[in-house]
Amino acid sequence: MPSSVEYLKSLAAVRQRASAVYSLAQAGRLQHFRLDESKLDAVCDYVVELITRDYGELSVVPSHGRWRSYSVSVAGRQRDLVAEMVAEWRAAGVEPRECARRVVDLFVVSVLVDAGAGSRWAYEDAEVGRVQRTEGLGMAALRMFQRGAFSSSPSVPCQADSRALAGLADHALLEGFQVSPENPLLGAENRAELLRRLGAALDQGEEFFAPPADLPGALPRPGFVLDYLERRREAEGRVVVGDLWRAIVVGLAPVWPASRTQLNGVPLGDVWPCAALLASSDDPSDALVPFHKLSQWLTWSLLEVVVRLGGFEVEGTELLTGLPEYRNGGLFVDMGVLTLRPEDRERGLGHPEARGVPLFDGGDSVIVEWRALTVALLDRVAEGVSARCCGENGVVPGMLLARVLEGGTWKAGREIAARLRPETKDPPINIVSDGTLF
């Protein structure tokens, strides 16, 4: 089993290692979870029910991505805040490529602060009202972006550049996200540090984020990844998802905490050891399971900008996996596909901050197993939903997994959590968030 740094940072490794953990679950050899595959049909039926309720059919479900957080209801009218901004920029004479760059700038910043907020935090927006969790985090990032908090240019507030990000003060983010003792945000200072490290990564990642030659004096920005993709298209005649993935996983590698798992002295990012895999190999690196959740969330999110605003066609998107986060994972626990073993449940409930839901650190082997099983199960749900919606000979819509996530498993996980735990709407298992995971 290959275990190089390059492999463990690849998209293929995410699905392959998750499948290895799933095989152990099928054999009853996991340490923390029992798997009941007979419950998967009910999950697929529930997801199809939500897709039918909200969209009518699978083919019209939009892709899962950050853009969805900016489609909001204001005074009873549905609005697309990103499309509105782009229209304003275009009316002011901004070229289409620069409009796309600005949206990439926003989405990169917005996704990197999108780790779990906790159930006690909310953002009060003057237009939209009170928003919580991922939508609240997205709205807070949008308003800071519009005010120029991530830009070094007073004349161009709507951008994010390396200098402004590297100099972002903790208090600026705390104020921008309305954090207070009464409105606590999990890992708030860590999110500010993440954005400062993003600024440094942009300066180091010249291949991906350096300004093009026709913009002398410009500072590195996430949006210049579009110019990198243009160079890839000119060189190869096409753009593949691996090009965008490389920009994110290699170009943004300095963003992630170096204290996490390393191999040969190289920090791997969102990669964790799974004790259950150790029994089948003498090499500890063979037990490492990569997730790269925020990197994949960013890839899913940027794909829409790259295609919709950037004018690119991107091949190979089927390599992306479902996201191993608490809404998708919670769905499988709440519907009985996965059952946490009683001794682990008791251990999690013993955490002083558990509040009635078992709570574990992000690197706990319970969480590693749960996330790996979530990735593998999402593939199976996508197959089941496709069979129900498209039939044996039907046309399967493009970006199938992205539609199932949006339509979808993420929404199903949220709705069943709200029904079962109405006071907090927490998932059935919680994680001690440091603001950089989940």
Backbone hydrogen bonds, N-H to C=O, Kabsch-Sander energy under -0.5 kcal/mol:
donor,donor_aa,acceptor,acceptor_aa,energy
8,L,4,S,-2.5
9,K,5,V,-1.1
10,S,7,Y,-2.1
14,V,10,S,-0.9
14,V,11,L,-0.5
15,R,11,L,-1.3
16,Q,12,A,-2.4
17,R,13,A,-2.7
18,A,14,V,-1.8
19,S,15,R,-2.2
20,A,16,Q,-1.7
21,V,17,R,-1.9
22,Y,18,A,-2.3
23,S,19,S,-2.2
24,L,20,A,-1.4
25,A,21,V,-1.9
26,Q,22,Y,-2.5
27,A,23,S,-1.4
28,G,25,A,-1.4
29,R,24,L,-3.1
34,R,339,T,-2.2
36,D,337,V,-2.7
39,K,36,D,-1.6
40,L,37,E,-1.7
43,V,39,K,-1.4
44,C,40,L,-2.6
45,D,41,D,-2.6
46,Y,42,A,-2.2
47,V,43,V,-2.4
48,V,44,C,-2.5
49,E,45,D,-2.2
50,L,46,Y,-2.0
51,I,47,V,-2.4
52,T,48,V,-2.7
53,R,49,E,-2.3
54,D,50,L,-2.6
55,Y,51,I,-2.6
56,G,51,I,-1.2
56,G,52,T,-0.5
57,E,55,Y,-0.8
60,V,57,E,-1.2
61,V,58,L,-1.5
68,R,65,G,-1.3
69,S,66,R,-1.5
70,Y,67,W,-1.8
71,S,68,R,-1.5
72,V,70,Y,-0.8
72,V,79,R,-2.4
74,V,72,V,-0.6
74,V,77,R,-3.0
77,R,74,V,-1.8
79,R,72,V,-3.5
81,L,70,Y,-2.8
81,L,79,R,-0.7
84,E,80,D,-2.2
85,M,81,L,-1.9
86,V,82,V,-2.6
87,A,83,A,-2.3
88,E,84,E,-2.0
89,W,85,M,-2.6
90,R,86,V,-2.7
91,A,87,A,-2.1
92,A,88,E,-1.3
93,G,90,R,-1.6
94,V,89,W,-2.4
99,C,95,E,-2.1
100,A,96,P,-2.3
101,R,97,R,-2.3
102,R,98,E,-2.3
103,V,99,C,-1.8
104,V,100,A,-2.2
105,D,101,R,-2.6
106,L,102,R,-2.3
107,F,103,V,-2.8
108,V,104,V,-2.7
109,V,105,D,-2.0
110,S,106,L,-2.9
111,V,107,F,-2.8
112,L,108,V,-2.1
113,V,109,V,-1.0
114,D,111,V,-2.0
116,G,437,L,-0.8
121,W,118,G,-0.5
123,Y,131,V,-3.4
125,D,123,Y,-0.8
125,D,129,G,-2.7
129,G,125,D,-1.7
131,V,123,Y,-2.6
133,R,121,W,-0.6
135,E,132,Q,-0.7
136,G,132,Q,-1.9
137,L,133,R,-2.6
138,G,134,T,-2.4
139,M,135,E,-2.3
140,A,136,G,-2.5
141,A,137,L,-2.2
142,L,138,G,-2.2
143,R,139,M,-2.4
144,M,140,A,-2.1
145,F,141,A,-2.4
146,Q,142,L,-2.6
147,R,143,R,-1.6
148,G,145,F,-1.2
149,A,144,M,-2.5
151,S,148,G,-1.2
156,V,153,S,-1.2
159,Q,157,P,-2.1
161,D,150,F,-2.2
162,S,220,P,-2.1
165,L,161,D,-2.2
166,A,162,S,-2.5
167,G,163,R,-1.4
168,L,165,L,-1.5
173,L,169,A,-1.5
174,L,170,D,-2.7
175,E,171,H,-2.7
176,G,172,A,-2.4
177,F,173,L,-2.3
178,Q,175,E,-1.4
179,V,174,L,-2.9
180,S,183,N,-1.0
183,N,180,S,-0.9
186,L,117,A,-1.4
186,L,184,P,-0.5
188,A,185,L,-1.3
191,R,187,G,-1.6
192,A,188,A,-1.5
193,E,189,E,-2.2
194,L,190,N,-2.1
195,L,191,R,-1.8
196,R,192,A,-2.0
197,R,193,E,-2.5
198,L,194,L,-1.6
199,G,195,L,-1.9
200,A,196,R,-1.7
201,A,197,R,-2.6
202,L,198,L,-2.3
203,D,199,G,-1.5
204,Q,200,A,-1.8
205,G,201,A,-2.2
206,E,204,Q,-1.4
208,F,205,G,-1.1
209,F,205,G,-2.8
210,A,206,E,-1.3
215,L,212,P,-1.9
218,A,215,L,-1.8
221,R,209,F,-1.4
224,F,221,R,-1.2
225,V,222,P,-2.1
226,L,223,G,-1.7
227,D,224,F,-0.5
228,Y,224,F,-1.4
229,L,225,V,-2.3
230,E,226,L,-1.8
231,R,227,D,-1.8
232,R,228,Y,-2.1
233,R,229,L,-2.5
234,E,230,E,-2.3
235,A,231,R,-2.1
236,E,232,R,-2.9
237,G,233,R,-2.2
238,R,232,R,-0.5
239,V,313,E,-0.6
241,V,315,E,-3.0
243,D,240,V,-1.7
244,L,240,V,-0.9
245,W,241,V,-2.7
246,R,242,G,-2.4
247,A,243,D,-1.7
248,I,244,L,-1.7
249,V,245,W,-3.4
250,V,246,R,-2.3
251,G,246,R,-1.4
252,L,248,I,-1.2
253,A,250,V,-1.1
255,V,252,L,-2.0
256,W,253,A,-1.2
260,R,257,P,-1.3
261,T,271,V,-0.6
263,L,266,V,-2.1
266,V,263,L,-1.7
268,L,261,T,-2.7
271,V,269,G,-2.3
272,W,289,V,-2.2
274,C,287,A,-2.8
275,A,273,P,-0.6
277,L,274,C,-1.5
278,L,274,C,-0.6
278,L,275,A,-1.0
279,A,275,A,-0.5
279,A,276,A,-0.5
280,S,277,L,-1.4
281,S,278,L,-1.5
286,D,283,D,-1.9
287,A,284,P,-1.5
288,L,285,S,-1.4
289,V,272,W,-3.3
291,F,270,D,-2.7
292,H,270,D,-1.5
296,Q,292,H,-2.7
297,W,293,K,-2.9
298,L,294,L,-2.3
299,T,295,S,-2.2
300,W,296,Q,-3.2
301,S,297,W,-2.1
302,L,298,L,-3.1
303,L,299,T,-2.2
304,E,300,W,-1.0
305,V,301,S,-0.9
306,V,302,L,-3.2
307,V,303,L,-2.4
308,R,304,E,-2.9
309,L,305,V,-2.2
310,G,305,V,-2.2
311,G,307,V,-0.7
312,F,306,V,-2.0
315,E,239,V,-2.4
319,L,316,G,-1.8
320,L,317,T,-1.6
325,E,323,L,-2.0
329,G,325,E,-2.9
330,G,326,Y,-1.9
331,L,327,R,-1.6
332,F,328,N,-1.0
333,V,329,G,-1.2
334,D,330,G,-3.1
335,M,331,L,-1.7
336,G,333,V,-1.4
337,V,332,F,-1.4
338,L,332,F,-2.1
339,T,34,R,-2.0
341,R,32,H,-2.8
344,D,341,R,-0.8
345,R,341,R,-2.3
346,E,342,P,-2.5
347,R,343,E,-1.8
348,G,344,D,-2.8
349,L,345,R,-2.4
350,G,346,E,-1.1
351,H,348,G,-1.2
354,A,351,H,-2.1
357,V,354,A,-1.5
359,L,348,G,-1.6
360,F,430,N,-1.7
362,G,432,V,-0.6
364,D,361,D,-1.5
367,I,364,D,-0.5
368,V,364,D,-2.0
369,E,365,S,-2.3
370,W,366,V,-2.4
371,R,367,I,-2.6
372,A,368,V,-2.2
373,L,369,E,-2.6
374,T,370,W,-1.9
375,V,371,R,-2.0
376,A,372,A,-1.9
377,L,373,L,-2.7
378,L,374,T,-2.2
379,D,375,V,-1.2
380,R,376,A,-1.3
381,V,377,L,-2.4
382,A,378,L,-2.4
383,E,379,D,-1.8
384,G,380,R,-2.2
385,V,381,V,-3.0
386,S,382,A,-2.3
387,A,383,E,-2.2
388,R,384,G,-1.8
389,C,385,V,-2.7
390,C,386,S,-2.9
391,G,386,S,-0.7
391,G,387,A,-0.8
394,G,391,G,-0.6
396,V,394,G,-0.6
403,R,399,M,-1.8
404,V,400,L,-2.4
405,L,401,L,-2.5
406,E,402,A,-1.7
407,G,403,R,-2.9
408,G,404,V,-1.0
409,T,404,V,-1.9
410,W,405,L,-1.7
411,K,405,L,-0.6
412,A,408,G,-2.4
413,G,409,T,-2.7
414,R,410,W,-1.9
415,E,411,K,-2.7
416,I,412,A,-2.5
417,A,413,G,-1.5
418,A,414,R,-2.0
419,R,415,E,-1.7
420,L,416,I,-2.3
421,R,417,A,-2.7
424,T,421,R,-0.6
425,K,421,R,-3.5
430,N,358,P,-3.0
432,V,360,F,-2.5
433,S,431,I,-1.0
